[in-house]
Amino acid sequence: MAERGGAKRVREGREEKMDWRKWKQQKKEEKKKWKEIKLLKKLEKERARAVMEKEREEAKPKEDKGRHHTVSVAVPGSILSNAQSPELRTYLAGQIARACVIFCVDEIVVFDDQGENARSIEGEFEGIKGKGQACVQLARILQYLECPQYLRKSFFPKHQDLQFAGLLNPLDSPHHVRMDEESEYREGVVLDRPTRPGRGSFVNCGMRKEVQIDKQLEAGLRVTVRLDKKQNPESKTQKGVVVSTQSPRTVSGLYWGYNVRLASCLSAVFAESPYKDGYDLSIGTSERGSSVDQASLPAFSHALIVFGGLQGLETGVEADPHLDVTDPSTLFDLYLNTCPGQGSRTIRTEEALLVSLSALRPKMDAAAKEGRSGSRVPDVNQPPVAK
């Protein structure tokens, strides 16, 4: 009987021990569930806080860093005919380019004010007595200077018009990015390299590594690339996306160079505007105009400032077969004397550019803020004049 009683107590002790383990396991599971519930509540609070912050950020007015207005300048190609040597003609073109870049001009129109119909992009400037080629030479030098240095060999073969262009002062525009300089955007040329199906083309953007873009494009095309913010340092290439040439200006507020356009006459400057609704503000410059000091500029989106040659805008009006007017002031919204009380009998065009843009800049900045946006602008860079 004693043995049976001892065995029973042993069995009861074992049963009690097994119950304790089961109870302990249940407690652990309950504790685990409690921690999970607590963690879920914490995540829900954080998620709700993130949603509130996002709604608060969206409710705030976003700062628009972009510049939505444009400034165009029109100059006659005949100004090169007043220079006495190829070196001076080239230097004169360099002065025009420098002045336009300093004041963030988006388009330079070179028009023929001699009636020679200089629409052709072929040929060479034959000297002071040459007819119809000064516009071509001026446009070619302007485009050469605007192009980043690492792209010039791809777009500009050797040409007599560019013989002395290497001596000119660099424009040092924001899109002339150095090799190791960090920049959100870069200009590049599409390379003739095979790629895998579904992969984009390779682009030379003037960096140590080539950039692979998101699209398959024709080789030799000039493109504007926005580089990805996160790059793999171990990768042999970098990643980027092709964007409109206007994106650096309209999105980030960066000045991204100018386009060059040839016009066969003064009226073609207006008629062949690249903008959908044309220029909504046109300004003619002349010593016979009203003083710029009293001028008030209206709101605008696309402004055009026209400069005359050696004999002023009157020569361009007389040589234009499509114009029946004799007074140039009737062609413009404003006809201004940007340097009243001048001490010299004449102001050269390259000097008038600096004087006029200096006087008009604060007025244009104030007027542009009230201007409308949404006009169409070209999505691709124009090809160089000389191929």
C-alpha positions in Angstrom: 0.0 0.0 0.0 2.9 2.3 0.8 4.4 1.7 -2.6 1.1 2.4 -4.3 0.7 5.7 -2.4 4.2 6.8 -3.3 3.6 6.0 -7.0 0.4 8.1 -6.9 2.2 11.1 -5.4 4.9 10.8 -8.1 2.2 10.8 -10.8 0.5 13.7 -9.2 3.8 15.6 -9.0 4.4 14.9 -12.7 0.9 16.1 -13.6 1.4 19.3 -11.6 4.8 19.9 -13.3 3.2 19.4 -16.8 0.5 21.9 -15.9 3.0 24.5 -14.9 4.8 24.2 -18.2 1.5 24.6 -20.0 0.6 27.6 -18.0 4.0 29.2 -18.6 3.7 28.6 -22.3 0.2 30.3 -22.3 1.6 33.3 -20.5 4.4 33.7 -23.1 1.9 33.5 -25.9 -0.3 36.1 -24.2 2.6 38.4 -23.7 3.6 38.0 -27.3 0.1 38.8 -28.5 0.1 41.9 -26.2 3.4 43.1 -27.7 2.1 42.6 -31.2 -1.1 44.6 -30.4 1.0 47.3 -28.8 3.3 47.4 -31.9 0.4 47.6 -34.2 -1.1 50.5 -32.3 2.2 52.3 -32.4 2.5 51.7 -36.2 -1.0 53.0 -36.7 -0.2 56.2 -34.7 3.0 56.7 -36.8 1.0 56.1 -40.0 -1.7 58.6 -39.0 1.0 61.2 -38.0 2.7 60.7 -41.4 -0.6 61.2 -43.3 -1.3 64.4 -41.3 2.2 65.7 -42.0 1.8 64.9 -45.7 -1.6 66.7 -45.8 -0.1 69.6 -44.0 2.8 69.8 -46.5 0.4 69.6 -49.5 -1.8 72.3 -48.0 1.2 74.7 -47.9 1.7 76.8 -51.0 4.6 75.3 -53.0 7.5 77.5 -53.9 7.9 77.7 -57.7 11.6 77.9 -58.5 11.1 77.9 -62.2 11.3 80.8 -64.6 8.4 80.7 -67.0 9.0 83.8 -69.1 11.5 84.1 -71.9 13.6 86.9 -73.3 14.5 87.0 -77.0 17.0 89.3 -78.8 17.1 90.1 -82.5 20.2 91.6 -84.1 21.1 92.2 -87.8 23.9 90.0 -89.3 25.2 93.1 -91.1 27.0 94.3 -88.0 29.8 91.9 -88.9 30.3 93.7 -92.2 31.5 96.8 -90.2 34.5 94.8 -88.8 37.8 95.1 -90.7 39.3 91.6 -90.3 38.2 88.0 -89.6 39.6 88.3 -86.1 37.5 91.4 -85.3 34.3 89.8 -86.8 34.8 86.8 -84.6 35.4 88.9 -81.5 32.3 91.0 -82.3 30.2 87.8 -82.4 31.8 86.8 -79.1 30.7 90.1 -77.5 27.1 89.5 -78.6 27.1 86.0 -77.1 28.6 87.2 -73.8 26.1 90.0 -73.4 23.2 87.7 -74.0 24.4 85.1 -71.6 25.1 87.7 -68.8 21.4 88.8 -69.0 20.0 85.3 -69.5 18.7 85.7 -73.0 16.8 82.6 -74.2 16.8 83.2 -77.9 19.0 85.1 -80.4 17.5 85.9 -83.8 19.9 86.9 -86.5 18.0 88.7 -89.3 19.0 90.2 -92.6 18.5 93.9 -92.9 20.2 94.2 -96.3 17.5 92.5 -98.4 19.9 89.7 -99.5 17.6 86.8 -98.3 20.3 85.2 -96.1 18.2 82.1 -95.2 20.8 79.7 -96.5 23.0 78.0 -93.9 25.7 77.0 -96.4 28.7 79.0 -97.5 31.4 81.2 -95.9 31.7 84.8 -95.1 33.7 86.4 -98.0 34.8 89.5 -96.4 33.5 93.0 -96.0 32.2 93.1 -99.6 30.5 89.7 -99.2 26.7 89.6 -99.7 24.3 87.6 -97.6 26.8 85.6 -95.6 27.3 87.7 -92.5 24.1 86.4 -90.9 25.3 82.8 -91.4 28.7 83.5 -89.9 27.2 85.3 -86.9 24.7 82.5 -86.2 27.4 79.8 -86.6 29.7 81.5 -84.1 26.9 82.1 -81.6 25.9 78.4 -81.7 29.5 77.3 -81.4 29.9 79.4 -78.2 26.6 78.2 -76.7 27.5 74.5 -77.2 29.4 73.0 -74.2 33.1 72.5 -74.9 33.0 68.7 -74.6 30.3 68.5 -77.4 31.7 70.9 -80.0 33.7 68.2 -81.8 30.5 66.2 -82.3 28.5 69.1 -83.8 31.0 71.5 -85.4 33.5 70.3 -88.0 36.3 72.6 -89.0 35.1 75.7 -90.8 36.6 78.9 -91.9 34.0 80.9 -90.0 35.2 79.3 -86.8 38.9 79.8 -87.5 39.4 82.2 -84.6 36.5 81.1 -82.3 39.0 79.3 -80.0 40.4 82.7 -79.0 37.1 84.0 -77.7 36.2 84.4 -74.0 34.2 81.4 -72.8 30.5 82.0 -71.9 30.8 80.0 -68.7 27.1 79.4 -68.7 25.6 77.1 -66.1 25.1 74.3 -68.7 28.9 74.4 -69.5 29.5 71.9 -66.6 33.0 70.8 -65.8 33.9 67.1 -65.7 33.8 66.6 -61.9 31.2 69.3 -61.2 28.0 68.2 -59.6 24.9 69.2 -61.6 21.3 68.1 -61.7 21.2 68.5 -65.5 23.7 68.0 -68.2 23.9 68.4 -72.0 25.0 65.3 -73.9 25.3 63.6 -77.3 23.8 60.2 -77.9 26.5 57.7 -78.7 26.5 55.1 -81.4 26.7 52.1 -79.1 24.6 48.9 -79.1 22.4 48.4 -76.1 20.3 45.5 -74.8 16.6 45.4 -75.7 14.5 47.5 -73.5 17.5 49.5 -72.3 18.1 53.2 -73.2 20.9 54.7 -75.2 24.3 55.8 -73.9 25.1 59.5 -73.8 28.3 61.4 -73.4 27.6 64.1 -70.8 31.2 65.2 -70.4 31.8 63.1 -67.3 34.2 60.3 -66.5 31.4 57.8 -66.9 28.8 57.6 -69.7 25.1 58.0 -68.8 22.5 55.5 -69.8 19.2 57.2 -70.4 15.6 55.9 -70.3 15.0 56.0 -74.1 16.4 54.6 -77.2 17.4 57.6 -79.4 19.2 58.2 -82.7 23.0 58.5 -82.4 24.4 62.0 -82.7 21.4 63.8 -81.2 21.9 66.5 -78.6 19.8 65.9 -75.5 19.3 67.4 -72.0 19.7 64.8 -69.3 18.5 64.9 -65.7 20.8 62.7 -63.6 19.3 60.4 -61.0 20.0 61.6 -57.5 21.0 58.1 -56.3 23.9 56.6 -58.3 25.7 53.3 -57.8 29.4 54.3 -57.3 30.5 50.8 -58.4 28.6 50.9 -61.7 30.5 51.5 -64.9 27.7 54.0 -66.1 25.4 56.5 -64.5 21.6 56.7 -64.9 19.6 59.6 -66.2 16.3 60.7 -67.8 15.9 62.7 -71.0 14.0 65.9 -70.4 12.9 68.9 -72.4 15.6 71.5 -73.0 13.4 74.0 -71.2 13.1 71.9 -68.0 16.2 73.4 -66.3 14.6 76.9 -66.7 10.9 76.1 -66.0 11.5 73.5 -63.2 14.7 74.6 -61.5 15.1 78.2 -62.5 18.5 77.6 -64.2 19.7 79.6 -67.2 20.4 76.9 -69.8 21.8 78.8 -72.8 20.1 80.3 -75.8 18.7 79.1 -79.1 19.8 80.7 -82.4 17.4 81.4 -85.3 18.0 82.9 -88.7 15.4 85.2 -90.2 15.3 86.3 -93.8 14.0 89.8 -92.9 12.7 91.9 -90.1 9.1 90.7 -90.4 10.2 87.1 -90.3 11.5 87.8 -86.8 7.9 88.1 -85.7 6.2 85.7 -88.1 8.5 82.7 -87.4 8.4 82.9 -83.6 8.9 79.4 -82.0 6.2 80.2 -79.4 2.6 79.3 -80.0 1.1 82.7 -79.6 4.2 84.6 -80.7 5.8 87.4 -78.6 3.4 89.2 -76.4 5.8 92.0 -75.8 8.0 93.6 -78.5 10.5 96.4 -77.9 12.4 98.3 -80.5 15.5 100.2 -79.6 16.4 103.5 -81.2 17.8 106.9 -80.3 14.5 108.3 -81.7 12.4 106.4 -79.3 10.9 107.5 -76.0 13.1 107.5 -72.8 13.3 104.2 -71.1 13.3 105.9 -67.7 9.6 106.7 -68.0 8.7 103.4 -69.6 6.4 101.0 -67.9 6.4 97.4 -69.2 3.1 95.4 -69.3 2.9 91.8 -68.0 4.4 89.3 -70.5 5.4 85.7 -71.1 7.7 86.1 -74.1 9.5 89.3 -74.7 11.4 90.3 -77.9 14.0 93.1 -78.0 15.1 94.2 -81.5 18.3 96.1 -82.2 19.2 97.8 -85.4 22.5 97.9 -87.4 24.8 100.7 -88.4 21.9 102.8 -89.9 19.3 101.7 -87.3 16.1 99.8 -87.7 15.0 102.0 -90.6 17.3 100.1 -92.9 15.7 96.8 -92.0 12.2 98.2 -92.6 13.1 99.6 -96.0 14.7 96.3 -97.1 11.8 94.1 -96.0 9.5 93.4 -99.0 6.6 92.4 -96.7 6.4 95.7 -94.8 4.5 98.7 -96.2 5.4 101.0 -93.3 8.2 103.6 -93.1 8.2 104.3 -89.4 9.8 101.4 -87.4 8.0 102.4 -84.2 4.7 101.1 -85.6 6.0 97.5 -85.5 6.6 97.4 -81.7 4.6 97.6 -78.5 7.3 100.0 -77.2 9.9 102.0 -79.1 12.6 103.1 -76.5 15.7 105.0 -76.3 17.6 103.0 -73.7 20.5 105.5 -73.4 19.0 109.0 -73.3 21.5 111.8 -73.4 24.3 109.7 -75.0 27.7 111.3 -75.4 28.6 109.5 -78.6 26.9 110.1 -81.9 26.5 106.4 -82.4 26.2 103.4 -80.1 27.4 100.1 -81.6 25.0 97.1 -81.5 27.2 95.2 -79.1 27.3 98.2 -76.8 23.5 98.8 -77.2 22.9 95.2 -76.0 24.6 95.8 -72.7 23.1 99.2 -72.2 19.5 98.2 -73.1 19.5 94.9 -71.2 20.8 96.7 -68.1 18.1 99.3 -68.3 15.3 96.9 -69.1 16.2 94.1 -66.7 14.6 95.4 -63.5 11.5 96.5 -65.4 11.2 93.1 -67.1 11.6 91.1 -63.9 8.8 93.1 -62.3 6.5 92.7 -65.3 7.3 89.0 -65.8 5.9 88.2 -62.4 2.5 89.4 -63.6 2.8 87.6 -66.9 0.9 84.6 -67.9 2.6 81.2 -68.5 1.7 78.2 -70.6 3.0 79.1 -74.1 4.6 76.3 -76.0 8.3 76.3 -76.3 10.5 74.1 -78.4 11.2 70.7 -76.8 14.5 70.0 -78.5 17.6 72.1 -79.2 18.0 73.3 -82.7 20.8 71.6 -84.7 23.9 73.6 -85.3 23.9 76.0 -88.3 26.9 74.2 -89.9 26.9 70.5 -90.4 
